Amino acid sequence: MIALPGNPTTGYGWEIDDEPLMLQRADGLDYRPSSGLIGSGGTFYFRYEAVKSGTGRLELAYRRPWEVVPPQQTFSISVTVE
């Protein structure tokens, strides 16, 4: 599981830019607000299951989907499944 901070009320969200083939996205909680206050941020969750051996890179970008500019933030991790 990967947990990344964010605030969807600003229009930003974490999107997957690249996913290694040995991982499969698992169902589960996608976002949890940190409080009940309107406009507050929270945490985006990405859950994965290993489906085969291999090495790859998981890359995510924090952006507004309608904007054509570089993402505000990026997250990248190297993944090895044995």
N, C-alpha and C positions, 0 to 999 in steps of 0.2 A: 504494500500500500504506500502511496505517496500522498502527502498532505501539504498543500501549498496555500498560503494566505491570499485573500483577495476580497473584492467588494463588488458584487454584480450590480448593485444599485448605481454604480458609476458607468455601467455599460461594458466594463472590462470582465474578461473571463479567461480561464486557462484553456487553451486548445492544444491538441496533439499535433505536432509538426512531423514527427517521425516515431514509428513504433517498430521494435524488432519483431521479426516473424515468430520467434520462439515464445512470445508472450501473447496472451489472449485477455482482453478486457473482461473483468468479472462484474456481475451486477452488484449493486450496493449503493450506499449513500454517496451522492455526488457533491453536495454542498451542505454545510451546517453553519448557520449564523452564530456569531459569538455572543449575541444578546438579542433581546426582543425589540430593541430600539430601531426605529426606521432609519435606514441609511447606514447602519453599522456593518462592518465587515464580518468576515468569518473565514472558513476553511473549505477549500475545494479538495475532494478526495478522488484518487484514481487507484482502482484495485485491479490487480493482474494475477493471472495464473500462468505458471510455466507449462507449455504444451510440448516442448521438445528441447533438446540440448542446443547450445549455441551461444554466441556472443553478439551483442549489438548495442545500439545506443537508443535511449528513450529521450525524446526532446519535446518540450512543451513551451508555449509562448503565451504571455499574458497580454491580451490585446482586445480592442473593440473590433468585432467582425466586419463592420462597415468601413473602417479606416484603412487607407492604403499607405501606411507608414510602418517603419520598423516597430516591433513589439516593445512595450514599455519595459518588460522583463522577460528573461528566458530561464529555463531550467533544463539541465541536461545531465544524464547519468549513464554510465556504462554498466551493462547488465550481462552477467555470465550465468548460464544455466548448465549444470553438469548432469 
